[in-house]
């Protein structure tokens, strides 16, 4: 497996690795750099995988503003339903679209505050 793209994002590295004919998107903690990380998704092109990696870091940044943290392949927050990362990436939300989604989740599930 060859690393084609690496993006530092908080305490993690978001990686795109080429393996056979697939491009794997994974996230790896810098605390355990010897592991292969957590594989999140496969893409049929490097371009799509790199776009997903950039989108993941952007989404992670916004989710952290709302009190979520990344656990495995999900954004999690106490007393809120988890948000699967791959499903979120597949939605292709803009930053404002993601903020709107998280604001709506906060309203539906009774969170005290939104960031908006």
Beta strands, then each sheet from edge to edge (+ up, - down):
strand 1: 2-9
strand 2: 12-19
strand 3: 22-29
strand 4: 38-43
strand 5: 69-71
strand 6: 74-76
strand 7: 83-84
sheet 1: 1+ 2- 3+ 4-
sheet 2: 5+ 6- 7+
end
